[in-house]
Amino acid sequence: MSSKQQLLALFSVLLGLGRAQTPPAELTLGVLMAWTTGRRPFTGPYIYPAIFHAIDEINNNPDVLNGTDLKWVWHDSQCDQEVTVGAFLELYNAFDISGFVGPACDFPSLYVSPVGKYYDKGFTTYQAVTQLVTDPFLSSGNLARVIPTSLDVAEGFFPVAAAVNWTTVSVLHSDSITDDFTASKFTNFLVPAHPGIETGFRLAFASRTSSNIDTTIQIMTNVKQTGARVIFIFGSCYDMRAFLLAASRLDMLEGYQYILSGVDTTCHRTSRGSGEWGPAANAEAGRAFHNTVTWVAPPLDSPEYLAFTDYVVEAFNNDTFEPYRFPPSGTATPTGPVQLNPNGLDYLNYTSSGYQSFGLAGAAYLHDAITMWAMTADAIIRDGGDPSSWTDHSAIIRDISFQGLTGEVRVGPFLDRLSDALQQNIVYNEESDTLSFTVLGRYTSSNDSYEAYRPTVYPGGGLTPPPSRVPRVCTPADYQPSGGSCNSDGDFVVEFTRISGFNCLDSDPQATTECAFVPVESSFGKTTIAFGIVGIMVATFFIIWVGVYRNHAVVKLAQPELSAICMFGCLMLNVSSLLLVGDEGRPACTAAPRVFHVAFTIALIALIAKLYRVWRIFESRKLKKVRVSIHDMFKVVALFVFLDVVMLTLSSAIDPLRLEEETETTDGIPVEVEQLRCRGGGVFKFLLWGVKIALLSLTCSLAYLTRYVSDHFAETRDILTSVYQVMLLAVVSIIVYSMADSLLLATMIRSLAIMLGTSGALLLIFVPKIKAIRDGVDMETALYGASQGQGPSVITTTKAISKETSNSRHGRPQSAGGKDSRHSKNSKTSKTAADNKSSVISESIFSE
């Protein structure tokens, strides 16, 4: 380091020492107290002895603010938010205030602290106990508290919990703003700060709940179901009484531990209500309080405190501070005069032991608040800072610790008092009908330790600590839906994740509803696919068979072109069954209906074409050739398919089939889930089905009209039988389909009906032809039928003409000579006429 740098460093040190050794000549402390208020007067007439005692100690102590004269000035906050803010501003503007002690009340403290922060001033309260004033989210962070609260003493619970291996703690609290923020701070800050323990649950109840037996018992029933056994209760005496009564009636005392807050000797008693919840239950409530525990700050009984109280009481009794008993007061020029006792307060003469105890404790906390501010200011001055700045105070105040009148005084991360605490057993005395307290041990905040004085007695009289939780079966309240999927049974199963703050035995919650589509892996899906494949295989077999035997007379006479069209339609109908399965229902909604309608039309029109040609020919009244071209039939098929395509196109443009999310409620645990359901189609789906019904009706009509066609054209009877079968299956399937309350079952029934309808029709029509080919039927038999007594022929109308049939135009070949089994011996003349007509018709059918 160069000599220049050394000189600069030395100068800086000397400058710092100079600043630290030159304290300000005087500092003025502002005191905000509640004096002229109709509310409880807090420290009342003991305020001035406490202030003078603290100021004199500081000014006479060479180790604190040495060389600085500490003065003070006060203002009446009246325990009112607006008045407190006004008092602060008046003091700030009238005097060179370095810092503030007070306010004494909760909500005024919350209101004035952000105003003080704007002016870089802080506050040290000696009476405000609500958690709001030091809440890390709501407070301004410029208010320290020297009076311990119920939450500050609750720190003692954690080393006790660790000693007995409690791993969870649960909280019941009223919804009052004070209790709500106490519970919030306990679960959100105190519990997480202690590894090894977690919050089981935090449950708020409305204050009015305590007066309702059924509601209170229901809450405790829910608590019992959680398995929690160690429970804090933050609430009024009436609240604690109500929940302990409920616990007693639900057998929830023995095996539990209840930690109560703010219990006094008469907490179990009430004069409100009637019946089993009112005064008649006071003794029962007292027994419910018995052996519960509470945490309290240690009593103020040090020799220093006792000497201080003697001084205050003597000074009050001797009117030592008579000039300061009423405003204006202070060693600085006070604010304007305040009317003497304007509300007629009686605390001047109110010197009972109860008041003295409260008032003297408040005076001691006020004394320690002034001392803490002074010691913090002294440390700031030593560090060369500004004692009038809260910014400098906030950097040092957490490091300040001293033995005051109320014990060791220091504040924690949130500027709350770090307090020692006593754990007490609450004991019910039946003879006096009062509660008393037995000290069990002491918690020391400085080293975060607990010293037990005697064993803890738990509710029920046992000495063994209960577990903090017990294994239990999870309830629906422990879970929340986290998704869902369709399983192999075709059920949409909701998936749950556990949200409880602690573990429980999984109960496998059930919430199911029917899947909105047919999963491939489900039994319904596999069966539907199997039916579709069987139908496709049957149709494919016959298509191949027609292709192989297309040159055989029997097949040619069966009109292979129309037959192939019919078979293709049947195949595609079964393909539509395959589209009903999987992919979240998308093909079932959009593709399957389109394929079904077009395929149905193709298959049915082919049958209609066959029947129509026969009907036209046999309806001819004259024995002359009637020409019905196969190309005409193709045009008919194309026309109806075109109509289907047009209606499907219009439907897609105007009201398309689509998947829409719909909310459904599951069975089991009621959960609202959303599934994709097929919607749309509008009037067009009715038009499409109307066309199909019309085609079926036309097919039945043509089959009925051709039922008496000559035996030589027996295929009409096969077609008629197959059509009747299709109609019967359609009617039965529609009835069963409409009655089915399951989409999966209805889909399977639809696939089965399609498979049976298409396969059955093809088998009825073409199996006789397969048999005829196997039996070696010749052309003549194929054309005109078997000889008498050999059964029905396999005649089929067709445009196809083989060369072998050309001779049939010149006359009918001779039959085998047997009599027709359907005619009596006396029908020879009529049969001959029919045969002559058939000969003419054959010539008409096979000519183009």
Protein Blocks (a to p, Z undefined) as FASTA:
>chain_A
ZZklmmmmmmmmmmmmmmmmmccfbdcddddddfbdcbdekjmmmlmmmmmmmmmmmmmm
mkgoghiacddddddeklpaklmmmmmmmmmmmpccfbdcddfbfklmmmmmmmmmmnop
acddfkbmbfklmgfklmgoiaccfbdcfklmmmmmmmmmmmnopabdcddddfbfklmm
mmmmmmmmmmmmpghiacfbdcdddfklmmpmklmmmmmmmmmmnopabdcddddfklmm
mmmmmmmmnopmgopacddehiafklmpcfedehjllmmlmmmmmmmmgopacddddddf
bfklmmmmmmmmmmmmnommmmmmpccedjbdcdddddehklopaklmmccfklmmmmmm
mmmmmmmmmmmmmmmmmmmmmnopafkbmklmmmmmmmgccddfkocadddfkopacddd
ddddddddfklopacdddfbdcdfklopaddfbdcddehiiabdcdfbdcddddfklpcc
ebdcddfkopacdddddfbfbdcddehiadddddfbdcfkbmklmmmmmmmmmmmmmmmm
mmmmmmmmmmgmklmmnommlmmmmmmmmmmmmmmmmmmggjhommmmmmmmmmmmmmmm
mmmmmmmmmmmmmmmmmmpmbdcdddddfklmmmmmmmmmmmmmmmmmmmmmmmccdddd
dddddehjaddddddddeejijmlmmmmmmmmmmmmmmmmmmmmmmmgcfklmmlmmmmm
mmmmmmmmmmmmmmmmmmpccfklmmmmmmmmmmmmmmmmmmmmmmmmmmmmmnopafkl
mmnopaehiapafbdcdfbdcfklmmmmnoccddehiacfkbcfklmmmmmmmmmmmmmm
mmmmmpZZ
